């Protein structure tokens, strides 16, 4: 089913006049090259994750000095989890820094080292995003949807993405209004990353001109209607 058809089907089932909602033409798909998407992600992830040249506790935000214990994960740069990311040591060492000294809070990362580790982390997040929906489907997405998906991949990893089954299908169908609804209806949106998730919902929901007006209607459809539309 083509993008937007499932939403229109849902409206028809619910007895809602699509003509009353769609008062503007649908915009052309935005397609940026991979480097432009990457550059946008550098900016948005730096806002979402923050940037620090010293190791800190991601549970408290406090800097960790030698001998300090972390309540959460030891993190540095732009969201580089030194404990949970299996590639962290490799990235730190490739940047030219001493992983042990960084981990223990004995030394800091330079701006160039932060930039390098962020770039590589984004590439890894893109690979996980492509694995999540398939490389072919990823490349067919509007670039704004790509940015949202990679941002989520960066935040929660492939393991976290796997629980978003309906969101995955919405992306494959290029049904961006439905994708926005699925993000809103998630623990990611309701949890500590709410502000970040809300920004992502607004971005993917803005792909269609009528997205922000349409979502409340879609969100209130019954589970039976959702099931019938999705199947």
SEVOLUM-316649 format. One record per residue (C-alpha): x, y, z. Coordinates in nm, 4 decimals, padded with zeros to 6 digits. Layout:
REM residues N
(r (X,Y,Z))
...
REM end
This chain:
REM residues 231
(r (00.0000,00.0000,00.0000))
(r (00.1388,00.3416,-00.0977))
(r (00.2418,00.6022,00.1648))
(r (-00.0568,00.7712,00.3193))
(r (-00.3068,00.5112,00.1914))
(r (-00.3269,00.3375,00.5265))
(r (-00.4066,00.6632,00.7029))
(r (-00.6776,00.7404,00.4475))
(r (-00.8168,00.3907,00.4931))
(r (-00.8287,00.4447,00.8673))
(r (-01.0134,00.7720,00.8180))
(r (-01.2633,00.6041,00.5889))
(r (-01.3250,00.3266,00.8401))
(r (-01.3728,00.5834,01.1143))
(r (-01.6094,00.7889,00.8998))
(r (-01.3786,01.0919,00.8991))
(r (-01.3688,01.3129,00.5910))
(r (-01.0118,01.3217,00.4637))
(r (-01.1010,01.6205,00.2475))
(r (-01.1778,01.8193,00.5595))
(r (-00.8318,01.7488,00.6940))
(r (-00.6133,01.7700,00.3865))
(r (-00.6388,02.1319,00.2784))
(r (-00.2910,02.1567,00.1322))
(r (-00.0838,01.9636,-00.1183))
(r (00.1559,01.7008,00.0107))
(r (00.5170,01.8229,-00.0062))
(r (00.7775,01.6578,-00.2227))
(r (00.9952,01.4042,-00.0501))
(r (01.3062,01.5623,00.0962))
(r (01.6142,01.3733,-00.0092))
(r (01.9525,01.4911,00.1120))
(r (02.2759,01.3133,00.0386))
(r (02.4281,01.0970,00.3102))
(r (02.6832,01.3637,00.4078))
(r (02.4095,01.6236,00.4600))
(r (02.2136,01.3799,00.6766))
(r (02.5313,01.3070,00.8701))
(r (02.5988,01.6788,00.9238))
(r (02.2438,01.7345,01.0487))
(r (02.2843,01.4445,01.2893))
(r (02.6060,01.5925,01.4292))
(r (02.4129,01.9074,01.5187))
(r (02.1022,01.7421,01.6626))
(r (02.2883,01.4718,01.8550))
(r (02.5156,01.7313,02.0125))
(r (02.2010,01.9060,02.1374))
(r (02.0334,01.5844,02.2525))
(r (02.3384,01.4252,02.4158))
(r (02.5426,01.7293,02.5134))
(r (02.9187,01.7454,02.4597))
(r (03.1802,01.6952,02.7290))
(r (03.5532,01.6401,02.6963))
(r (03.5726,01.4614,03.0315))
(r (03.4150,01.1370,03.1505))
(r (03.0889,01.1726,03.3438))
(r (02.8172,00.9601,03.5039))
(r (02.5174,00.9515,03.2664))
(r (02.2832,00.8879,03.5607))
(r (02.3792,01.2045,03.7465))
(r (02.5579,01.4161,03.4861))
(r (02.8478,01.4651,03.7268))
(r (03.2084,01.4596,03.6203))
(r (03.4027,01.1539,03.7340))
(r (03.7497,01.1955,03.8769))
(r (04.0056,00.9185,03.9431))
(r (03.8667,00.6891,04.2121))
(r (03.5030,00.7966,04.1668))
(r (03.2349,00.5334,04.1147))
(r (02.9553,00.5734,03.8631))
(r (02.5897,00.5092,03.9397))
(r (02.5087,00.4826,03.5695))
(r (02.7417,00.4490,03.2721))
(r (03.0734,00.6227,03.2225))
(r (03.0186,00.8457,02.9196))
(r (03.2245,01.1035,02.7307))
(r (03.2178,01.3197,02.4186))
(r (02.8761,01.3227,02.2539))
(r (02.6981,01.0297,02.4159))
(r (02.9840,00.7798,02.3888))
(r (02.9032,00.5147,02.6482))
(r (03.2367,00.3752,02.7648))
(r (03.0724,00.0789,02.9366))
(r (02.7743,-00.0156,02.7189))
(r (02.9200,00.0510,02.3746))
(r (03.1333,-00.2474,02.2653))
(r (03.3199,-00.0238,02.0190))
(r (03.4049,00.2463,02.2728))
(r (03.7605,00.1302,02.3439))
(r (03.8334,00.0926,01.9722))
(r (03.7008,00.4403,01.8916))
(r (03.8874,00.6065,02.1784))
(r (04.2150,00.4410,02.0845))
(r (04.1690,00.5145,01.7129))
(r (04.1233,00.8800,01.8043))
(r (04.4691,00.8735,01.9616))
(r (04.3609,00.8820,02.3269))
(r (04.4481,00.6407,02.6070))
(r (04.1288,00.4511,02.6861))
(r (04.2268,00.3575,03.0419))
(r (04.3147,00.7163,03.1349))
(r (03.9960,00.8469,02.9732))
(r (03.7858,00.5815,03.1480))
(r (03.9365,00.6591,03.4877))
(r (03.8968,01.0329,03.4475))
(r (04.2701,01.1018,03.4360))
(r (04.2655,01.2881,03.1054))
(r (04.0254,01.4536,02.8608))
(r (03.9416,01.4208,02.4927))
(r (04.0389,01.6959,02.2501))
(r (03.7820,01.8567,02.0153))
(r (03.9207,01.6543,01.7247))
(r (03.8967,01.3328,01.9230))
(r (03.5356,01.4087,02.0195))
(r (03.4528,01.4818,01.6550))
(r (03.6137,01.1567,01.5413))
(r (03.4348,00.9378,01.7948))
(r (03.1005,01.1072,01.7178))
(r (03.1421,01.0588,01.3425))
(r (03.2185,00.6911,01.3865))
(r (02.9337,00.6450,01.6337))
(r (02.6928,00.7988,01.3822))
(r (02.8131,00.5613,01.1103))
(r (02.7508,00.2700,01.3479))
(r (02.4024,00.4030,01.4277))
(r (02.3266,00.4319,01.0552))
(r (02.4308,00.0711,01.0013))
(r (02.1986,-00.0398,01.2818))
(r (01.9171,00.1707,01.1336))
(r (01.9694,00.0058,00.7948))
(r (01.9715,-00.3339,00.9590))
(r (01.6440,-00.2455,01.1340))
(r (01.4423,-00.1638,00.8205))
(r (01.6808,-00.2957,00.5484))
(r (01.9299,-00.0841,00.3584))
(r (01.6949,-00.0533,00.0593))
(r (01.4026,00.0746,00.2691))
(r (01.6317,00.3093,00.4611))
(r (01.7572,00.4700,00.1409))
(r (01.3994,00.5255,00.0200))
(r (01.2992,00.7160,00.3348))
(r (01.2588,01.0922,00.3426))
(r (01.5868,01.2253,00.4828))
(r (01.4061,01.3668,00.7876))
(r (01.2776,01.0187,00.8679))
(r (01.6317,00.8873,00.8273))
(r (01.7561,01.1417,01.0797))
(r (01.4858,01.0466,01.3309))
(r (01.5568,00.6754,01.2937))
(r (01.9340,00.7172,01.3282))
(r (01.8870,00.9444,01.6295))
(r (01.6823,00.6705,01.7975))
(r (01.9406,00.4110,01.6948))
(r (02.2177,00.6248,01.8458))
(r (02.0219,00.6574,02.1697))
(r (01.9027,00.2997,02.2238))
(r (02.1032,00.0806,01.9860))
(r (01.9761,-00.1935,01.7582))
(r (01.8535,-00.3952,02.0549))
(r (01.6286,-00.1106,02.1623))
(r (01.5004,-00.0481,01.8098))
(r (01.3848,-00.4077,01.7719))
(r (01.0922,-00.3489,02.0076))
(r (00.9461,-00.0829,01.7720))
(r (00.7744,-00.3296,01.5381))
(r (00.4822,-00.1077,01.4327))
(r (00.7153,00.1892,01.3907))
(r (00.9310,-00.0254,01.1654))
(r (00.6343,-00.1161,00.9475))
(r (00.5241,00.2473,00.9330))
(r (00.8694,00.3455,00.8043))
(r (00.8749,00.0679,00.5471))
(r (00.5344,00.1911,00.4251))
(r (00.6634,00.5517,00.4375))
(r (00.3611,00.6283,00.6556))
(r (00.5206,00.9085,00.8562))
(r (00.2095,01.0199,01.0436))
(r (00.1673,00.6679,01.1732))
(r (00.5373,00.6506,01.2588))
(r (00.4971,00.9644,01.4713))
(r (00.2055,00.8063,01.6566))
(r (00.4095,00.4920,01.7288))
(r (00.6939,00.6972,01.8791))
(r (00.4444,00.8840,02.0988))
(r (00.2966,00.5550,02.2134))
(r (00.6256,00.4218,02.3534))
(r (00.8262,00.4070,02.6746))
(r (01.0951,00.6053,02.4920))
(r (00.8516,00.8970,02.4646))
(r (00.7177,00.8587,02.8190))
(r (01.0559,00.8078,02.9849))
(r (01.3574,01.0238,03.0676))
(r (01.4175,01.0964,02.6983))
(r (01.0744,01.2596,02.6599))
(r (01.1985,01.5993,02.5378))
(r (01.4217,01.4362,02.2817))
(r (01.1451,01.2013,02.1681))
(r (00.9046,01.4928,02.1389))
(r (01.1453,01.6730,01.9038))
(r (01.1740,01.3587,01.6938))
(r (00.7953,01.3225,01.6782))
(r (00.7641,01.6805,01.5580))
(r (01.0294,01.6272,01.2904))
(r (00.8834,01.3090,01.1435))
(r (00.5294,01.4397,01.1824))
(r (00.6157,01.7527,00.9850))
(r (00.7076,01.5571,00.6733))
(r (00.3437,01.5701,00.5636))
(r (00.1908,01.9160,00.5699))
(r (-00.1196,01.7808,00.7380))
(r (00.0773,01.5657,00.9813))
(r (00.0278,01.7700,01.2971))
(r (-00.3467,01.8082,01.2319))
(r (-00.3945,01.4470,01.1373))
(r (-00.2120,01.2748,01.4242))
(r (-00.4737,01.3395,01.6941))
(r (-00.7357,01.1712,01.4768))
(r (-00.5135,00.8713,01.4082))
(r (-00.4107,00.8455,01.7728))
(r (-00.7733,00.8141,01.8808))
(r (-00.8683,00.5415,01.6360))
(r (-00.9688,00.2169,01.8029))
(r (-00.7283,-00.0762,01.8254))
(r (-00.9626,-00.2642,01.5953))
(r (-00.9269,00.0043,01.3277))
(r (-00.5488,00.0078,01.3666))
(r (-00.5420,-00.3689,01.3283))
(r (-00.7579,-00.3632,01.0188))
(r (-00.5509,-00.0853,00.8625))
(r (-00.2207,-00.2569,00.9339))
(r (-00.3385,-00.5914,00.8023))
REM end
